[in-house]
Amino acid sequence: MIKTYLGVDYFSAESSSVMAGLWYNVGSKEAELVSVSDAIMSFQQAVELMPEEAKYTEALARAKAELALIQKKRKRKQVLTYATGFGIIALIIGSVFLYKFVKENNVWKAAVNENTTISYQKYLRLYPEGRFFSEASSKKEDLIWEEANKSNNPAELYNYLSDYPNGKYSDEANWNISKSINNVRGFISYLTNSNSKEYLSNAKEEVIAKNYLVDFSVGNQSYSNMSMERIRIDQKETIITFKLYEGGVLHAPNQNYAYTIKDKLSNATYRIKSSNVEFGKTIPKGKISIDLHFDKLPDRIRYFDLVEGSCTGSSCWNFYNIKIEAAELEENIIFQVGKQSRGLISIVNISNTLNNTIVSIKKENPGGIILPPGHREAFYIKDDFTNKKYNLLGSSIGFNQSIRKNEVFDLIFEKIDKDTKQISVIEGNLPMNTGWHFTEIKITREKSFPEKTSPF
């Protein structure tokens, strides 16, 4: 300020003492006003003019010391400000985290208390990366499996596998599905699809056992207190098992009432060889399973009676019109009957085996007979477009036997050509108003494959 108003050349060397005093006074006033930086500059001018004056150097030192103290306080305050700011931020972040932590805990506790698939799904939806995500997923799977397993419904088991193809219970689910299907294909499916194969040995045993079981149906039986359980045809023999509820005696192979299989198409007979019960010994009352062992039946046999030799009364243990489902089934035929001559009778199925066409017919009222091949009123199939005729070969109920009410029987014909599109099933030369005629039957084919033989 002094230099600004008086100029640099105003002062002489002799007046340095006066100038130094002026700078000192200015610096002192600035120090009083706490303008320490300006005071230091003024004291510095005084020291430069009169360096030997202790008063000036001491004032400069005090001003510098005061400035250092001010700067130190300012820095400390700045640090404190920053620390306070960071503390507030940390407190906010901590509060938010604590809120989320507590909220997640509450949702999880509510899910566990409710213990439903919906409650666990709610937690999983809200916290896809939550602390309890794995546990919630596991508990949800447990509940879904529990419901599916106790339902005894294969569809529920399939639904579980759809959601958890590699789940904790996938092996058991595949096994239970195989048991519900309960055939060779079902157990082979388990061996193919299951991952852990926990039931591997069980499945192999089932495949080996069931590979020789055949599907069958019994037309009727002479004695009510018995039931046929299974038919097993292996590579060496045929075993027929039935349950007997009342006592009786099983006759030996050399006796007149020895069990005999009678092929309904060829009239061939097969006599019993052995049994799991002793011949001639009284069988006690109760549900007793009896195994009848015969020579292996030829593959062509599909319809037969199982009778106690020449015994024909109502007390005989006879089963009639036993039908073995064709193991060699080649294709099912989808059909639509255009016209038929009579009511209370209908075609329920048409199928092709490797060698024959089989037409299954249901008759709702009793009466009537099937006449044998060669008779002028014997059934035949006619191709509606080519007029080609396919002759009757056999019947599941034999011939010249009265048909019972609601009985389903099979007519076995020569196999129709693969390109046949429309047929009629005609009862010989009987007129339309008296015979059992089905005409304008449109057909299409649907492939079906036989069950695999044992892969072991």
C-alpha positions in Angstrom: 0.0 0.0 0.0 2.8 2.4 0.9 4.7 1.8 -2.3 1.5 2.1 -4.2 0.8 5.7 -3.0 4.3 7.1 -2.5 6.2 5.3 -5.3 9.4 3.4 -5.2 11.8 6.4 -5.5 10.2 8.4 -2.8 12.3 6.9 -0.1 16.1 7.3 0.2 18.5 4.9 2.0 18.5 7.3 5.0 14.8 6.9 5.4 15.0 3.1 5.6 14.5 3.2 9.3 11.3 5.3 8.9 10.0 2.9 6.2 10.8 -0.2 8.2 8.8 1.4 11.1 5.9 2.0 8.8 5.9 -1.6 7.5 6.1 -2.8 11.0 3.0 -0.7 12.0 1.1 -1.9 9.0 2.0 -5.6 9.8 0.9 -5.1 13.4 -2.4 -3.7 12.4 -2.9 -6.6 9.9 -2.0 -9.1 12.7 -4.7 -7.5 14.9 -7.2 -8.0 12.0 -6.1 -11.6 11.8 -4.9 -11.1 8.2 -1.8 -13.1 9.1 -0.6 -13.7 5.6 -0.6 -10.0 4.8 1.1 -9.2 8.2 3.9 -11.7 7.3 4.5 -9.8 4.0 4.6 -6.5 5.8 6.9 -7.8 8.5 9.1 -9.3 5.8 9.4 -5.8 4.2 10.4 -4.3 7.5 13.1 -7.0 8.1 14.5 -6.5 4.6 14.9 -2.7 5.3 16.2 -3.1 8.9 17.4 -6.7 9.2 19.3 -5.9 12.4 16.2 -4.8 14.2 15.2 -7.6 16.5 11.7 -6.3 17.0 11.0 -6.8 13.3 12.4 -10.3 13.0 10.6 -11.4 16.2 7.3 -10.0 14.8 7.9 -11.9 11.5 8.6 -15.1 13.4 5.5 -14.7 15.6 3.3 -14.1 12.5 4.7 -17.2 10.8 4.1 -19.2 13.9 0.5 -17.9 14.1 0.0 -18.7 10.4 1.3 -22.3 10.9 -1.1 -22.7 13.9 -4.0 -21.4 11.9 -3.2 -23.7 9.0 -2.9 -26.6 11.4 -6.3 -25.9 13.0 -7.8 -25.4 9.5 -6.4 -28.8 8.4 -7.6 -30.5 11.6 -11.1 -29.0 11.0 -11.0 -30.1 7.4 -10.1 -33.6 8.4 -12.8 -33.6 11.0 -15.3 -32.4 8.4 -14.3 -35.2 6.0 -14.5 -37.8 8.8 -17.9 -36.6 9.9 -19.1 -36.7 6.3 -17.8 -40.2 5.8 -19.2 -41.3 9.1 -22.7 -40.0 8.1 -22.4 -41.8 4.8 -21.3 -45.0 6.5 -24.1 -44.7 8.9 -26.6 -44.4 6.1 -25.2 -47.3 4.2 -25.1 -49.4 7.4 -28.7 -48.5 8.2 -29.8 -49.5 4.7 -27.9 -52.8 4.9 -29.3 -53.5 8.3 -32.8 -52.8 7.1 -32.4 -55.2 4.2 -30.8 -57.8 6.4 -33.6 -57.6 8.9 -36.2 -57.6 6.2 -34.7 -60.7 4.5 -34.6 -62.4 7.8 -38.2 -61.7 8.4 -39.3 -62.9 5.0 -37.2 -66.1 5.4 -38.7 -66.7 8.9 -42.2 -66.2 7.5 -41.4 -68.7 4.7 -40.1 -71.3 7.1 -43.1 -70.9 9.5 -45.6 -71.2 6.6 -43.6 -74.0 5.1 -45.3 -74.1 1.7 -44.0 -74.0 -1.9 -45.7 -70.6 -2.3 -43.8 -69.1 0.7 -40.5 -70.4 -0.4 -41.1 -69.3 -4.0 -41.9 -65.8 -2.6 -38.5 -65.7 -0.9 -36.7 -67.0 -4.0 -38.4 -64.3 -6.1 -37.6 -61.4 -3.7 -34.0 -62.6 -3.0 -32.6 -64.4 -6.0 -29.1 -64.0 -4.5 -30.2 -64.2 -0.9 -28.4 -65.8 2.0 -31.0 -68.6 2.3 -31.5 -69.1 -1.5 -30.1 -72.7 -1.6 -32.0 -73.7 1.5 -35.2 -72.2 0.2 -34.8 -74.0 -3.1 -34.1 -77.3 -1.3 -37.1 -77.0 1.0 -39.4 -76.1 -2.0 -38.2 -79.2 -3.9 -38.8 -81.3 -0.8 -42.4 -80.2 -0.6 -43.0 -80.7 -4.3 -41.6 -84.2 -4.1 -43.6 -85.0 -1.0 -46.8 -84.1 -2.7 -45.9 -85.9 -6.0 -44.8 -89.0 -4.2 -47.8 -89.5 -2.0 -50.3 -88.7 -4.8 -49.7 -92.1 -6.5 -50.2 -90.3 -9.7 -47.5 -90.8 -12.4 -48.5 -87.4 -13.9 -47.4 -85.7 -10.7 -44.1 -87.6 -10.8 -43.6 -86.4 -14.4 -44.2 -82.9 -13.3 -41.6 -83.2 -10.6 -39.1 -84.5 -13.2 -39.9 -81.7 -15.5 -39.0 -79.1 -12.9 -36.1 -81.1 -11.4 -34.6 -83.4 -14.1 -31.5 -83.9 -11.9 -33.2 -83.3 -8.6 -32.6 -85.0 -5.2 -35.4 -87.3 -5.9 -35.2 -87.8 -9.6 -34.0 -91.4 -9.4 -36.8 -92.4 -7.0 -39.3 -90.6 -9.3 -38.1 -92.5 -12.3 -38.3 -95.7 -10.4 -41.8 -95.1 -9.1 -42.9 -94.2 -12.6 -41.5 -97.5 -13.9 -43.3 -99.4 -11.1 -46.6 -97.7 -12.0 -46.2 -98.6 -15.7 -45.1 -102.1 -14.5 -44.0 -103.6 -17.7 -40.7 -104.2 -19.6 -40.8 -100.9 -21.3 -41.3 -99.1 -18.1 -38.3 -100.6 -16.4 -36.1 -100.3 -19.5 -37.1 -96.6 -19.5 -35.8 -96.4 -15.9 -32.5 -98.0 -16.9 -32.2 -95.5 -19.8 -33.3 -92.2 -18.1 -32.2 -92.4 -14.5 -29.0 -90.8 -13.5 -27.9 -92.4 -10.2 -29.3 -95.9 -11.0 -30.0 -96.5 -7.3 -32.6 -99.2 -8.2 -30.4 -100.6 -11.0 -30.5 -104.2 -9.8 -34.2 -104.1 -9.0 -34.9 -102.8 -12.5 -32.8 -105.5 -14.2 -34.6 -108.2 -12.2 -38.0 -106.7 -13.2 -37.0 -106.6 -16.8 -35.8 -110.2 -16.8 -39.0 -111.4 -15.0 -41.5 -109.3 -16.9 -40.0 -109.9 -20.3 -41.6 -113.3 -20.3 -45.0 -112.2 -18.8 -47.8 -112.0 -21.4 -50.9 -109.8 -21.3 -54.0 -111.8 -21.2 -57.7 -111.8 -20.6 -60.1 -114.5 -19.5 -63.5 -114.8 -21.2 -65.2 -116.7 -18.4 -64.7 -119.4 -15.8 -66.8 -122.2 -14.4 -65.9 -121.7 -10.8 -66.2 -118.4 -9.0 -63.8 -118.8 -6.1 -60.6 -118.5 -8.1 -58.8 -116.0 -10.4 -56.1 -116.2 -12.9 -53.1 -114.1 -11.9 -50.4 -114.3 -14.6 -49.1 -116.2 -17.6 -45.4 -116.5 -18.1 -43.9 -118.0 -21.3 -40.1 -118.3 -21.1 -37.7 -120.1 -23.4 -38.4 -123.5 -21.8 -42.0 -123.6 -20.5 -45.3 -122.0 -19.9 -46.3 -121.2 -16.3 -49.9 -120.3 -15.5 -50.6 -119.0 -12.0 -54.1 -118.7 -10.5 -55.4 -118.1 -7.0 -57.7 -120.6 -5.3 -59.9 -119.3 -2.4 -61.5 -122.6 -1.5 -59.8 -126.0 -0.9 -59.6 -128.8 -3.3 -57.3 -131.3 -5.0 -54.9 -130.8 -8.0 -54.9 -133.9 -10.3 -51.7 -135.5 -11.5 -50.7 -135.4 -15.2 -51.8 -139.0 -15.8 -55.3 -138.6 -14.5 -58.5 -137.7 -16.5 -58.9 -134.4 -14.6 -55.3 -133.3 -15.1 -55.1 -129.7 -16.2 -54.9 -129.3 -20.0 -54.4 -126.3 -22.4 -56.6 -126.5 -25.5 -55.7 -124.3 -28.4 -59.0 -123.0 -29.8 -57.7 -122.5 -33.3 -55.9 -125.8 -33.9 -57.5 -128.0 -31.2 -54.0 -129.0 -30.1 -53.7 -129.9 -26.4 -50.9 -129.5 -23.8 -51.0 -131.5 -20.5 -49.7 -130.2 -17.2 -46.1 -131.4 -16.3 -45.7 -130.2 -12.7 -47.0 -127.7 -10.1 -45.8 -125.9 -6.9 -48.5 -127.8 -4.9 -48.5 -131.6 -4.4 -50.7 -133.6 -6.7 -53.5 -135.5 -5.0 -53.1 -133.6 -1.7 -55.9 -131.5 -0.3 -55.2 -127.8 -0.8 -56.3 -125.8 2.3 -58.7 -122.9 2.2 -57.3 -119.4 1.7 -55.8 -117.4 -1.1 -53.4 -120.0 -2.4 -51.3 -119.3 -5.5 -51.0 -122.3 -7.7 -48.4 -122.5 -10.5 -49.2 -124.9 -13.4 -46.2 -125.9 -15.5 -46.6 -126.9 -19.2 -44.3 -127.3 -22.1 -43.6 -124.0 -23.9 -46.6 -123.0 -26.0 -46.0 -122.3 -29.7 -45.8 -118.6 -30.5 -48.8 -118.9 -32.8 -51.2 -119.7 -29.9 -53.3 -116.8 -28.9 -56.6 -118.3 -27.8 -57.1 -121.3 -25.6 -59.0 -122.9 -22.7 -57.4 -124.1 -19.5 -59.5 -127.0 -18.3 -59.4 -129.8 -15.8 -59.2 -132.5 -18.4 -62.7 -133.9 -19.1 -64.3 -132.1 -16.2 -67.2 -129.9 -17.4 -69.3 -129.1 -14.3 -69.6 -125.8 -12.4 -67.3 -127.1 -9.7 -64.4 -127.6 -12.2 -61.5 -125.2 -12.1 -61.9 -124.3 -15.7 -61.0 -121.0 -17.5 -62.4 -120.4 -21.0 -61.6 -118.2 -23.9 -58.2 -117.0 -22.6 -56.8 -114.5 -25.0 -53.0 -113.8 -25.1 -52.3 -110.3 -26.5 -50.2 -110.6 -29.6 -46.6 -110.1 -28.8 -46.0 -109.7 -32.5 -48.4 -106.8 -32.9 -47.3 -104.8 -35.9 -49.8 -102.0 -36.1 -53.0 -100.7 -34.8 -55.6 -99.7 -37.4 -57.6 -96.5 -36.9 -61.0 -97.2 -38.4 -64.4 -95.7 -38.9 -67.4 -97.9 -39.7 -69.6 -96.4 -42.4 -72.6 -98.7 -42.1 -73.7 -101.8 -40.2 -76.7 -104.0 -40.6 -77.7 -104.7 -37.0 -77.7 -103.0 -33.7 -76.3 -104.1 -30.3 -73.1 -105.2 -32.0 -70.0 -103.2 -32.8 -66.4 -103.4 -33.9 -64.2 -102.3 -31.1 -60.7 -102.8 -32.5 -58.9 -103.8 -35.7 -55.2 -104.7 -35.7 -52.5 -106.4 -37.8 -50.1 -108.9 -36.6 -47.2 -110.2 -38.7 -49.5 -112.7 -40.4 -53.1 -111.9 -39.6 -55.7 -109.1 -39.4 -57.7 -109.3 -36.2 -61.2 -107.8 -35.9 -62.5 -107.5 -32.3 -66.3 -107.4 -32.0 -68.6 -106.7 -29.0 -72.1 -108.2 -28.8 -74.3 -106.5 -26.3 -77.1 -109.1 -26.3 -76.6 -112.8 -25.9 -77.1 -115.4 -28.6 -75.7 -116.2 -32.0 -72.7 -118.3 -33.1 -69.5 -118.0 -35.1 -69.5 -120.4 -38.0 -66.1 -122.0 -39.0 -64.0 -121.3 -42.1 -65.4 -122.8 -45.3 -69.0 -122.5 -44.2 -71.2 -120.4 -46.5 -72.1 -118.1 -43.7 -68.5 -117.7 -42.3 -67.2 -114.2 -41.9 -64.8 -112.7 -44.4 -63.2 -109.3 -45.2 -63.7 -107.6 -48.6 -61.6 -104.8 -50.0 -64.2 -102.3 -51.1 -62.1 -101.0 -54.0 -60.5 -104.2 -55.4 -63.1 -106.7 -54.2 -60.3 -108.9 -52.9 -61.5 -111.4 -50.3 -59.6 -112.3 -47.0 -60.9 -115.5 -45.5 -61.6 -116.3 -41.8 -59.0 -118.4 -40.1 -60.2 -118.6 -36.5 -62.2 -117.2 -33.6 -61.2 -116.4 -30.0 -64.4 -118.1 -28.8 -64.2 -121.1 -31.1 -67.1 -122.0 -33.4 -70.7 -123.0 -33.0 -70.7 -121.8 -29.3 -73.4 -119.4 -28.1 -72.1 -115.8 -27.5 -72.7 -114.4 -24.1 -74.1 -110.9 -23.3 -71.5 -108.1 -23.7 -68.9 -110.6 -24.8 -65.9 -109.3 -26.9 -64.5 -111.9 -29.3 -61.8 -111.8 -32.0 -62.1 -112.9 -35.6 -58.8 -113.9 -37.2 -58.5 -113.3 -40.9 -55.8 -113.5 -43.6 -53.8 -110.3 -43.4 -55.1 -107.5 -45.5 -52.7 -105.7 -47.9 -50.8 -102.8 -46.6 -52.3 -100.3 -49.0 -55.9 -101.3 -48.3 -58.0 -98.1 -47.6 -61.5 -99.3 -47.1 -63.0 -102.7 -46.2 -66.2 -104.5 -45.3 -66.6 -107.3 -42.7 -69.3 -109.6 -44.1 -71.1 -112.6 -42.5 -71.0 -114.9 -45.4 -73.9 -114.9 -47.8 -76.5 -113.8 -45.3 -78.8 -110.9 -46.4 -78.1 -107.5 -45.0 -81.2 -107.5 -42.8 -80.2 -110.8 -41.0 -76.4 -111.0 -41.0 -73.8 -109.1 -39.0 -72.4 -106.9 -41.7 -70.1 -103.9 -41.3 -69.5 -102.0 -44.5 -67.5 -99.0 -45.8 -64.9 -99.2 -43.0 -62.3 -96.5 -43.7 -58.9 -97.4 -42.2 -55.6 -95.8 -41.6 -52.6 -97.3 -39.8 -50.7 -96.4 -36.7 -47.4 -98.1 -36.0 -46.9 -100.1 -32.8 -43.8 -102.0 -31.9 -43.4 -105.1 -29.7 -41.7 -104.9 -26.4 -38.0 -105.5 -26.5 -36.6 -108.8 -25.3 -34.4 -108.8 -22.3 -31.1 -106.8 -22.9 -29.3 -108.8 -20.2 
